Amino acid sequence: MINKLKKGQTYTEEWVPTHKTLKKYCELSGDYNPIHTDLNAAKRIGKNNIIIHGNLTCSIISKIIGMNFPGKGSLILEQKVLFPNPIFPDDLIRFKFIVQEINTQLNTILIGVKAHKITEVNKNIETVLRGNVLCLI
């Protein structure tokens, strides 16, 4: 599989987190922090809506790495991400992955990842996640 990848190769996928997905993640993780479940708690920290968990967002990275790009058989060895802006339920999130480095001796690739919130009203694009993922393939 590593021989099919090229430095600079990209992959894009969109995701819309819903209240239902958020509820399932709370149940799975046990993380019921009020900023993720209570609108008033979110407003107390200056947000207009409850906030999607960062690790729920990272689970989408895992799904993409393991299933789509590079795909089945891939294993995340290391992941470093920042969350410069929050994600709210029903936001349209566009992930972009780019192959930054390929090491054929170790069968690893370094993939840069960015996620942007896309709004239809003003076509504003806001970065909600950025980082990189080291994968064994």
Legacy VTK file of the C-alpha trace (Angstrom):
# vtk DataFile Version 3.0
C-alpha trace
ASCII
DATASET POLYDATA
POINTS 137 float
0.000 0.000 0.000
2.838 2.427 0.801
4.031 2.339 -2.821
0.668 3.704 -3.986
1.027 6.875 -1.909
2.842 10.001 -2.996
4.130 12.977 -1.042
1.606 15.786 -1.434
-1.309 13.417 -2.098
-4.530 14.646 -0.506
-7.837 13.285 0.698
-10.920 15.250 1.762
-13.997 14.111 3.660
-16.891 15.937 5.314
-18.650 15.218 8.611
-21.612 16.728 10.429
-21.697 15.943 14.168
-25.260 15.638 15.459
-26.843 15.738 18.897
-27.439 11.994 18.541
-23.748 11.344 17.823
-22.767 13.559 20.760
-25.106 11.641 23.087
-23.657 8.299 21.942
-20.106 9.588 22.483
-20.993 10.770 26.003
-22.360 7.312 26.772
-19.315 5.553 25.300
-16.662 7.763 26.882
-18.417 8.634 30.136
-17.519 12.290 29.513
-20.633 14.243 30.459
-18.798 17.525 31.057
-21.620 20.113 31.092
-20.026 22.161 28.269
-20.860 19.182 26.033
-24.386 18.568 27.353
-25.825 21.744 28.893
-26.377 24.906 26.858
-26.263 27.116 29.953
-22.854 25.706 30.933
-21.557 26.379 27.422
-22.909 29.932 27.568
-21.115 30.501 30.892
-17.792 30.024 29.062
-18.848 32.333 26.224
-20.134 29.810 23.654
-23.507 29.988 21.933
-23.985 26.218 21.803
-22.775 23.014 23.436
-19.330 21.932 22.256
-18.502 18.705 20.436
-15.773 16.717 22.241
-12.313 17.035 20.695
-11.822 13.293 20.997
-15.072 12.652 19.127
-13.580 14.711 16.313
-10.362 12.672 16.576
-12.398 9.497 16.210
-13.313 10.692 12.713
-9.588 10.983 11.965
-9.194 7.384 13.137
-12.069 6.249 10.923
-10.630 8.003 7.875
-7.088 6.677 8.471
-8.296 3.124 9.081
-10.962 2.911 6.418
-10.370 5.475 3.654
-6.949 7.151 3.561
-4.591 5.347 3.564
-7.183 2.709 4.458
-7.609 -0.772 5.869
-4.513 -2.141 7.573
-3.285 1.315 8.648
-2.424 1.915 12.296
-2.077 5.290 14.000
1.214 5.346 15.916
1.117 8.985 16.987
-1.362 11.812 16.702
-0.830 15.471 17.591
-3.740 17.867 17.205
-4.782 21.344 18.251
-8.352 22.626 18.494
-8.159 26.382 17.792
-11.951 26.809 17.548
-14.927 24.821 18.840
-17.221 22.549 16.854
-20.943 22.651 17.587
-23.701 20.166 16.741
-24.780 20.310 13.084
-21.643 22.176 11.932
-20.325 21.079 8.552
-16.713 19.998 9.071
-14.359 19.384 6.135
-11.248 17.326 6.872
-8.253 17.573 4.567
-5.404 15.069 4.801
-2.067 15.485 3.011
0.832 13.046 2.864
3.861 14.946 4.205
6.496 12.207 4.507
6.849 8.594 3.408
9.362 6.213 4.979
9.430 2.983 2.973
12.025 1.393 5.283
9.772 1.719 8.343
6.502 1.492 6.382
5.311 4.737 7.931
3.754 7.895 6.594
3.262 11.269 8.199
-0.062 12.815 7.296
-0.976 16.430 7.972
-4.610 17.000 8.862
-6.742 20.113 9.022
-10.434 20.446 9.665
-12.470 23.499 8.803
-15.957 24.560 9.754
-17.818 25.547 6.597
-20.808 27.894 6.818
-23.162 28.357 3.894
-24.399 31.791 4.919
-21.165 33.681 4.399
-18.875 30.960 2.977
-16.649 31.532 5.998
-14.021 28.882 6.629
-12.810 28.520 10.219
-10.050 26.123 11.297
-11.298 23.821 14.063
-8.473 21.238 14.102
-4.913 21.013 12.826
-2.101 18.585 13.388
-0.454 15.453 12.069
-0.746 11.706 12.278
2.056 9.147 12.005
0.785 5.872 10.553
2.155 2.397 10.092
0.926 0.921 6.848
LINES 1 138
137 0 1 2 3 4 5 6 7 8 9 10 11 12 13 14 15 16 17 18 19 20 21 22 23 24 25 26 27 28 29 30 31 32 33 34 35 36 37 38 39 40 41 42 43 44 45 46 47 48 49 50 51 52 53 54 55 56 57 58 59 60 61 62 63 64 65 66 67 68 69 70 71 72 73 74 75 76 77 78 79 80 81 82 83 84 85 86 87 88 89 90 91 92 93 94 95 96 97 98 99 100 101 102 103 104 105 106 107 108 109 110 111 112 113 114 115 116 117 118 119 120 121 122 123 124 125 126 127 128 129 130 131 132 133 134 135 136
